Every structure is written in C-alpha cells, then in structure tokens.
Amino acid sequence: MKLAEMLYEAGRRARSKIFLRPSTSSKEGASFGCTYPEGRSVHSCPCGFSPLHPLLESRRFRREPRISNAVRKQGRSAEKNFSKRQKLLFELLDNLIFLLIIPFAAIYISVFLDGTLKIRYPVADSLDFLPSLFITAFGLFWIAWSDSVQLRYGGGSTLPLAPAQRLVVNGPYAYTRNPILFGYIFFLTGLGVLFHSFLFTFAFTPIWVLLNVFYVMLVEEKELGMKFGEDYARYRSGMPLLFPKRKADKFK
C-alpha cells in the first residue's frame, strides 16, 4: 500500500510539471508520450500516463557512461583555444623539462653511480668528443624540426595541455610517425658518449626509449585514432612507428 501511495503521489506531482500529448508514431494507433514544457519527448507509453516517468528520468536511474577525471580534464584542455604565444610557452616548457631537467639529472645520477660502481666507459676520451657532438646535434635537429612543424601546421604543442588540432603528415612526419622520439635516441646517446657515462648510454637511454614506445602504442595512438579517425588509420598503415623510411607519397 505504501508503494502504491508513493507512486500515486509521484504521478500527481508530475502532472503539474509535464504535459501529455498524443503521439501517432506507433502503427497500432495513437499512444501517449510524456513531453516536457520545452517540447522534448521522453518516450511513448502505450498504456497512457505512468507516474514512474519522473522517477525514471531522475538522475539516479539514468545510465550514463562513467568518464574518469583524467579524461574530463584532457577533454576540457583540448577544447580551450590557446593563443600562439601560449602554445609557444607550452612548447618551451616541454623542451625545458625533456631536454634539460630530466636528461641532465639522469646524467648526474649515472655519472655518480659509474664512479661508485667503478664502471669504466669503453671508449677513450680523445676519440669520442667530436662524434658525440655530431650525434647530439643530429638528435636536436630532429626534435626542433618536429616541434616547429607540429606548432605551425598542427596548431598545437607536443604537451597534452595544448594538443595538435590537425593531423600533421608533412615535414619529419612524412618519414616516421614519431620523429621526436627518433631524435631523442640520438640526443640521449650523444650526451651519454659526451659525458662518458656507461649507465646513461646503455641503461637509461634504452629504458627511456622503450617506455615512450609503449606509451605511444598503448595511449597516444589510440587517442589520435579516436580524434582523427580514418585519416590517421591510413597514415599509420603506411608510416613506420619510429625509424624513418624513404619519404612516402603525399598523404591525401
């Protein structure tokens, strides 16, 4: 009895908030559909008005997909329209973190551990200075080239705070899908040779590259596929993941 009274009371209150109008969408004849004052039809009810409608439309009974806070924040940041100056600042912040702070902190720790563990570098100091500078400069060239093309043609930076708004397929991206990571291989290797750190060259650099490859394959490429759809699928199918190949035909 209490349940029936509750349903009746809910229906009585709902009558003052919603309107009923006939709907002819059903082949069997006219049925009643619950319509809010704005004109939004909730759903047709062949048995007429049901007092359960306001309960079913309540927030408690809706089945909405759960979205994590990280995805919500990333979506909100992607919807923001950043100015060119802000995007440039994001790019400078990215380079400050990943070209200066992290590599040189890792070099300091690696050199300290090399001395503590008495690990000797296999190449003499006089033979690797110029080659290390060339390797480092080659890596920096790929990183700077990729950043400039991403900022100019992609309309965004490499940081998730201001991601690219357009799919970039020219410049270094016409040779590999991840030219920045390819440049980091040479940049980190050159630093390890320059500072004669065995652990940095043969431990930190491979681990860093593998972690980034896993991140790209498991996270970044899925997001790009959802964002750019078939265009990215065709680009991905004809372009290597990391190591460049001969420049492919112009992507259409």
C-alpha positions as CSV (number, residue, x, y, z in Angstrom):
1,M,0.0,0.0,0.0
2,K,2.8,2.4,0.8
3,L,4.4,1.8,-2.5
4,A,1.1,2.4,-4.4
5,E,0.6,5.6,-2.4
6,M,4.1,6.8,-3.2
7,L,3.6,6.1,-6.9
8,Y,0.3,7.9,-6.9
9,E,1.8,10.9,-5.2
10,A,4.7,11.0,-7.6
11,G,2.2,10.9,-10.5
12,R,0.1,13.7,-9.0
13,R,3.2,15.9,-8.6
14,A,4.4,15.1,-12.1
15,R,1.0,16.2,-13.7
16,S,1.7,19.8,-12.7
17,K,5.2,19.8,-14.3
18,I,4.7,17.9,-17.6
19,F,2.2,17.8,-20.4
20,L,0.6,14.9,-22.1
21,R,0.0,14.9,-25.8
22,P,-1.0,12.1,-28.3
23,S,1.7,10.6,-30.4
24,T,0.9,8.8,-33.7
25,S,4.4,7.2,-34.2
26,S,3.0,3.8,-33.3
27,K,1.4,1.7,-36.1
28,E,-1.2,0.3,-33.7
29,G,-2.7,3.7,-33.1
30,A,-2.3,6.8,-31.1
31,S,-0.4,6.5,-27.8
32,F,0.6,8.9,-25.2
33,G,4.1,10.4,-24.9
34,C,5.5,12.3,-22.0
35,T,6.7,15.7,-23.1
36,Y,8.4,18.4,-21.1
37,P,7.4,22.0,-21.5
38,E,10.4,22.6,-23.8
39,G,9.0,20.0,-26.2
40,R,11.5,17.2,-25.6
41,S,9.7,13.9,-25.8
42,V,10.8,11.4,-23.2
43,H,9.3,8.2,-24.6
44,S,6.0,6.8,-25.8
45,C,3.8,5.0,-23.3
46,P,1.2,2.7,-24.9
47,C,-0.7,2.4,-21.6
48,G,-1.1,6.1,-21.2
49,F,0.5,8.2,-18.5
50,S,2.7,6.4,-16.0
51,P,3.7,8.0,-12.7
52,L,7.1,6.3,-12.9
53,H,8.3,8.6,-15.7
54,P,9.7,11.4,-13.4
55,L,11.5,8.7,-11.4
56,L,12.9,7.0,-14.5
57,E,14.1,10.4,-15.7
58,S,15.7,11.3,-12.4
59,R,19.5,11.4,-12.2
60,R,19.5,8.2,-10.0
61,F,18.0,6.0,-12.7
62,R,20.0,7.3,-15.7
63,R,22.6,5.0,-17.2
64,E,25.4,7.3,-18.3
65,P,28.9,6.2,-19.2
66,R,31.5,6.9,-16.4
67,I,34.4,9.1,-17.5
68,S,37.5,9.3,-15.5
69,N,38.6,12.7,-14.2
70,A,41.8,12.5,-16.3
71,V,39.8,12.1,-19.5
72,R,37.5,15.0,-18.4
73,K,40.5,17.3,-17.8
74,Q,42.1,16.4,-21.0
75,G,38.9,17.0,-22.9
76,R,38.4,20.4,-21.3
77,S,42.0,21.4,-22.1
78,A,41.6,20.2,-25.7
79,E,38.5,22.4,-26.1
80,K,40.3,25.5,-25.0
81,N,41.5,27.9,-27.6
82,F,45.1,28.8,-26.7
83,S,46.8,31.7,-28.4
84,K,50.0,31.3,-30.4
85,R,52.0,32.8,-27.5
86,Q,50.6,30.3,-25.0
87,K,51.3,27.4,-27.4
88,L,54.8,28.6,-27.8
89,L,55.2,28.8,-24.0
90,F,53.9,25.2,-23.7
91,E,56.5,24.1,-26.3
92,L,59.3,25.9,-24.4
93,L,58.1,24.2,-21.1
94,D,58.2,20.8,-22.8
95,N,61.8,21.4,-24.1
96,L,62.9,22.7,-20.7
97,I,61.6,19.5,-19.0
98,F,62.6,16.9,-21.5
99,L,65.8,18.4,-23.0
100,L,67.4,19.9,-19.9
101,I,66.0,18.9,-16.5
102,I,65.4,15.2,-17.0
103,P,68.4,14.3,-19.2
104,F,71.0,16.2,-17.1
105,A,69.5,15.0,-13.8
106,A,69.9,11.4,-15.2
107,I,73.4,12.2,-16.3
108,Y,74.4,13.4,-12.8
109,I,73.0,10.3,-11.2
110,S,74.5,8.0,-13.8
111,V,78.0,9.5,-13.6
112,F,77.8,9.2,-9.8
113,L,76.8,5.6,-10.0
114,D,79.5,4.9,-12.6
115,G,82.1,6.2,-10.2
116,T,80.6,4.4,-7.2
117,L,80.4,1.1,-9.0
118,K,83.8,1.7,-10.8
119,I,82.3,1.2,-14.3
120,R,84.6,2.3,-17.0
121,Y,83.5,3.7,-20.3
122,P,84.8,1.5,-23.2
123,V,85.9,4.4,-25.5
124,A,88.8,6.7,-24.8
125,D,88.1,10.3,-24.1
126,S,90.1,11.7,-27.0
127,L,88.1,9.6,-29.6
128,D,84.5,10.4,-28.8
129,F,84.3,14.1,-28.3
130,L,83.5,15.2,-31.9
131,P,81.4,12.2,-32.7
132,S,79.3,12.8,-29.6
133,L,78.7,16.4,-30.6
134,F,77.6,15.3,-34.0
135,I,75.2,12.7,-32.6
136,T,73.7,15.2,-30.1
137,A,73.3,17.9,-32.8
138,F,71.6,15.4,-35.2
139,G,69.1,14.4,-32.5
140,L,68.4,18.1,-31.6
141,F,67.8,18.8,-35.3
142,W,65.0,16.2,-35.5
143,I,63.4,17.4,-32.3
144,A,63.5,21.1,-33.2
145,W,62.2,20.3,-36.7
146,S,59.3,18.2,-35.4
147,D,58.4,20.8,-32.8
148,S,58.3,23.6,-35.3
149,V,56.2,21.6,-37.8
150,Q,53.8,20.5,-35.1
151,L,53.4,24.1,-33.8
152,R,52.9,25.6,-37.3
153,Y,50.8,23.0,-39.1
154,G,49.2,21.1,-36.2
155,G,48.0,24.1,-34.4
156,G,49.3,22.8,-31.0
157,S,52.2,21.7,-29.0
158,T,53.6,18.3,-28.0
159,L,52.2,18.7,-24.5
160,P,48.8,17.3,-23.7
161,L,47.8,20.7,-22.3
162,A,47.5,22.0,-25.9
163,P,47.4,19.1,-28.3
164,A,47.5,19.4,-32.1
165,Q,44.2,20.3,-33.7
166,R,45.1,19.0,-37.1
167,L,46.8,15.8,-38.3
168,V,50.4,16.6,-39.3
169,V,51.8,14.5,-42.2
170,N,54.4,16.7,-43.7
171,G,58.0,17.6,-42.7
172,P,59.6,14.9,-40.5
173,Y,56.2,13.2,-40.1
174,A,56.4,12.2,-43.8
175,Y,59.3,9.8,-42.7
176,T,58.1,8.5,-39.4
177,R,55.1,8.7,-37.0
178,N,57.3,9.7,-34.1
179,P,60.2,11.9,-35.3
180,I,60.6,13.5,-31.8
181,L,61.3,10.1,-30.2
182,F,63.6,9.2,-33.0
183,G,65.6,12.4,-32.3
184,Y,65.7,11.7,-28.6
185,I,67.5,8.4,-29.3
186,F,70.4,10.3,-30.9
187,F,70.3,13.2,-28.4
188,L,70.5,10.9,-25.3
189,T,73.1,8.7,-26.9
190,G,75.2,11.7,-27.8
191,L,75.0,13.0,-24.2
192,G,76.0,9.6,-22.8
193,V,79.0,9.5,-25.0
194,L,79.9,13.1,-24.3
195,F,79.9,12.6,-20.5
196,H,81.4,9.1,-20.7
197,S,78.6,7.5,-18.7
198,F,78.2,3.8,-19.3
199,L,74.9,3.6,-17.3
200,F,73.4,6.6,-19.1
201,T,74.3,5.3,-22.5
202,F,73.4,1.6,-22.1
203,A,70.8,1.7,-19.4
204,F,68.9,5.0,-19.1
205,T,68.6,5.7,-22.8
206,P,67.2,2.2,-23.8
207,I,64.7,2.2,-20.9
208,W,63.6,5.8,-21.7
209,V,63.0,4.9,-25.4
210,L,61.1,1.7,-24.6
211,L,58.8,3.4,-22.0
212,N,58.0,6.1,-24.6
213,V,57.3,3.5,-27.3
214,F,54.9,1.6,-25.0
215,Y,53.2,4.9,-24.2
216,V,52.8,5.8,-27.8
217,M,51.4,2.4,-28.8
218,L,49.1,2.0,-25.8
219,V,47.8,5.5,-25.2
220,E,48.8,8.1,-27.8
221,E,48.0,6.3,-31.0
222,K,44.6,5.3,-29.6
223,E,43.8,8.9,-28.8
224,L,44.9,10.0,-32.3
225,G,42.8,7.3,-33.9
226,M,39.7,8.5,-32.0
227,K,40.4,12.1,-32.8
228,F,41.3,11.9,-36.5
229,G,39.5,8.6,-37.4
230,E,40.1,7.1,-40.8
231,D,42.7,9.7,-41.8
232,Y,45.1,8.6,-39.0
233,A,44.4,4.9,-39.7
234,R,45.6,5.4,-43.3
235,Y,48.5,7.4,-42.2
236,R,49.5,4.8,-39.6
237,S,49.2,1.9,-42.1
238,G,51.8,3.5,-44.4
239,M,54.2,5.0,-42.0
240,P,56.8,3.3,-39.7
241,L,56.5,3.7,-35.9
242,L,59.9,5.0,-35.1
243,F,62.8,4.6,-37.6
244,P,62.3,6.7,-40.8
245,K,62.0,5.3,-44.3
246,R,62.1,6.9,-47.7
247,K,59.7,9.7,-48.0
248,A,56.3,8.3,-48.9
249,D,53.8,9.7,-51.4
250,K,51.9,12.7,-50.3
251,F,49.2,11.8,-47.9
252,K,45.7,12.6,-49.1
